[in-house]
Amino acid sequence: MSDRATTTGTTRDDDVVMSLENVSVDFEKEQGVLESLFDEPETVQAVSDVSIDISENDVLALVGESGCGKTTLGKTIIGVQRPTEGTVSYRGQDVWDAKDGRGDVTVPFDDIRRSLQMIHQDPGAALNPNRKVLTTLEAPLKKWDPEMSTEDRRARIFALLDRVGMEPPEDYAHRFPHQLSGGEQQRIALVRALLMNPDVILADEAVSALDVSLRVETMNLLLELQEQFNTSFVFISHNLSNARYLAQEAGGRIGIMYLGEIVEIGPPDEVLNDPQHPYTKVLRWATADLDPTAQEMTDPPVRSIDIPDPVNPPSGCRFHTRCPEAREVCTTTAPELGEEAATASERCAACHRTDPDHEYWESEPLDGVEAAESPTLND
Ligand SMILES: Nc1ncnc2c1ncn2[C@@H]1O[C@H](COP(=O)(O)OP(=O)(O)OP(=O)(O)O)[C@@H](O)[C@H]1O
């Protein structure tokens, strides 16, 4: 681990910026016209009972298969998505009470929104094609700080363009988005977010669309900016290697999501070098550069490759229908990640197998599952 990683890792618990407690987000499943006439709307459980804190100068990388709820959780963390259940607080202020004007509001919603920014996978789509970079970057500053002089505003924009390597800044400021490469557009999106002096930036698949050679460069830039501006990052990726790189270098955490739940979380080296949740093992298997033995193993370590429907997730442990270790108890009792997982620097996994005294070890293995003895019995 780098010196930098050690420094940021030890300060994580000190100043909580965002706190999510038992947050769930449900959506009404989109239906076709005919379906909506005849069928009751179905509910998609996009995020289920997640508790997580983001502290100052923190990095949380969320990974998991498509549709597991990464974006929904990320948007809930930055106050863009309203939770169906649970609370989301910014420095102790309930975000949605602030939005609705309920109770004593200590931090106005506008200030919360400004402090929580987002950059998307496709920066081109997020930039107005008919506006020069300068106009795009001036707009949010004019809104949040109308008193700022044009001279100061531009000086700030040029300084940040310069900081992200867009030199000379005056040249880039007068370009239209189509006159920029994908990597440059992503830098503009980053500058736009940073101009607000945010506490947290959600980077949703922010490097996925870039050429491989640009990905590491862009992640290194995010790391430098995170340190320089004391900004926390929630980094979403379906690519475990990218997520590991960013979380590892920043001394942050990696959170593995499956069907709306965080199933394992902790320092990336612990989570990925010695996964405790069987689903983390599957993701590791699927990432060849993380698991050299995967090359020799022809089949993935799952009993079924079918991902269950989030409208009707499996009972008990949601992974039990695919888990190669599942036993009867997993079909009825959901393992918990534990309260300490929200802030802990140590790794936590939601699997009965992490408890050597759990009734799991006496429970009947499901069809196709080989019985293993409990770690206690093996001692
Ligand atoms: N606005 C919405 N209306 C209805 N369903 C939604 C909505 N947004 C997300 N969902 C559903 O919620 C679940 C989680 O979606 P989400 O986009 O958060 O997952 P994800 O892990 O970010 O996926 P991806 O990697 O494909 O972006 C999916 O089943 C998705 O179809």
The ligand as a Tripos MOL2 file, in Angstrom:
@<TRIPOS>MOLECULE
LIG
   31    33     1     0     0
SMALL
NO_CHARGES

@<TRIPOS>ATOM
      1 N1        -35.9900    4.6780  -13.2190 N.pl3     1 LIG1
      2 C1        -36.1500    3.3520  -13.1520 C.ar      1 LIG1
      3 N2        -37.3700    2.7910  -13.3360 N.ar      1 LIG1
      4 C2        -37.5450    1.4540  -13.2490 C.ar      1 LIG1
      5 N3        -36.5550    0.5740  -12.9920 N.ar      1 LIG1
      6 C3        -35.3080    1.0900  -12.7950 C.ar      1 LIG1
      7 C4        -35.0460    2.4910  -12.8910 C.ar      1 LIG1
      8 N4        -33.7130    2.6790  -12.6680 N.ar      1 LIG1
      9 C5        -33.1770    1.4660  -12.4640 C.ar      1 LIG1
     10 N5        -34.1270    0.5060  -12.5440 N.ar      1 LIG1
     11 C6        -33.9270   -0.9430  -12.3260 C.3       1 LIG1
     12 O1        -33.2800   -1.0890  -11.0800 O.3       1 LIG1
     13 C7        -32.2750   -2.1050  -11.1190 C.3       1 LIG1
     14 C8        -30.9250   -1.5090  -10.7740 C.3       1 LIG1
     15 O2        -30.5340   -0.6190  -11.8270 O.3       1 LIG1
     16 P1        -29.1640    0.2140  -11.7880 P.3       1 LIG1
     17 O3        -29.1060    1.0410  -13.0160 O.co2     1 LIG1
     18 O4        -29.0460    0.9010  -10.4760 O.co2     1 LIG1
     19 O5        -28.0880   -0.9690  -11.8580 O.3       1 LIG1
     20 P2        -26.5570   -0.8960  -12.2790 P.3       1 LIG1
     21 O6        -25.8580   -1.9110  -11.4480 O.co2     1 LIG1
     22 O7        -26.0600    0.4960  -12.2080 O.co2     1 LIG1
     23 O8        -26.6150   -1.3940  -13.7820 O.3       1 LIG1
     24 P3        -25.6790   -0.9990  -15.0540 P.3       1 LIG1
     25 O9        -24.2980   -1.4700  -14.7010 O.co2     1 LIG1
     26 O10       -26.2900   -1.7590  -16.1710 O.co2     1 LIG1
     27 O11       -25.7780    0.4820  -15.1920 O.co2     1 LIG1
     28 C9        -32.3620   -2.6940  -12.5270 C.3       1 LIG1
     29 O12       -33.1940   -3.8260  -12.4940 O.3       1 LIG1
     30 C10       -32.9870   -1.5770  -13.3500 C.3       1 LIG1
     31 O13       -33.6960   -2.0950  -14.4510 O.3       1 LIG1
@<TRIPOS>BOND
     1     1     2 1
     2     2     3 ar
     3     2     7 ar
     4     3     4 ar
     5     4     5 ar
     6     5     6 ar
     7     6     7 ar
     8     6    10 ar
     9     7     8 ar
    10     8     9 ar
    11     9    10 ar
    12    10    11 1
    13    11    12 1
    14    11    30 1
    15    12    13 1
    16    13    14 1
    17    13    28 1
    18    14    15 1
    19    15    16 1
    20    16    17 2
    21    16    18 1
    22    16    19 1
    23    19    20 1
    24    20    21 2
    25    20    22 1
    26    20    23 1
    27    23    24 1
    28    24    25 2
    29    24    26 1
    30    24    27 1
    31    28    29 1
    32    28    30 1
    33    30    31 1
@<TRIPOS>SUBSTRUCTURE
     1 LIG1         1 GROUP 0 **** ****
